[in-house]
């Protein structure tokens, strides 16, 4: 979802920025900053998804779970 939002933001900002840059040259720095922040959203989503995948993989493999056999205490 974060990558989809980043792509949408880059598309919208890129389109409007290129149109504005055609009319006025001063907008270039602001355009680049907006695109960088939109891309940072996608990178944040990628990092979080990798961390969540790592935690899920550890949970499914049973890394911290150890089962002991039951002992019958009645003799």
N, C-alpha and C positions, 0 to 999 in steps of 0.2 A: 504494500500500500504506500509506503514512503517513497519508493522508487517511482510509482505511478504519479504520485503528487509532485515529485521533483520534476518529472518529465513534463507534466502539465504546466507547472510554474515556469519552466525554462521555455516552453513553447509560447506561452502567453507573453512573458516578459521579453523574450527574444523578438517576437513579432512587433510588439509596440515600441521596443527600444530601437529597432532598425528603422522603423518609420520615423521616430523622433530624431534619430541621428541624421537622417536624410534632410531634415529641416534645420537642425542646429547641431554644430560640432561639439558644443560644451557638454553634451549628455553622455559622452563616451565613457567617462570614469564611473558615473552612476550606473550605466548599463552593465559594465563589467562587474561592479559590486553586487548588483541584484542577481546576476547570473551565478556568481560565486556562492552567494547565500542559498540560492535555490539548489545548487548542486550539493551543498553541505547537507541539506535535508535528505537527499538520497544516500549520501555516505553514512549519515547517522542511522538511517534505516537498515543499511547493509550491515553495519557493525552490530547493531542490536539483534538482527536476525541471526547472525553468526554466533553470538553469545547464547541466544535462546536455543539454537540447534545443538550447541555444545552441551548445555545443561540437559536437554532432552536425551541426548545420546548417552550421557553418563547415567541418567535415571533408568533408561531402558536396559542398559547392560548390567545393572545391579552392582555398580562399582562400590557402593557403600553398604550393601546389604549382605549379611552373612547369616545363613540359616544353620541352626544347631539341631541335631536330631533330638527327638523327644526322648526323655528318660522316664521309665516307669518306676515310680517310687514305691509302689506296693510290692512287698516281697512275701 
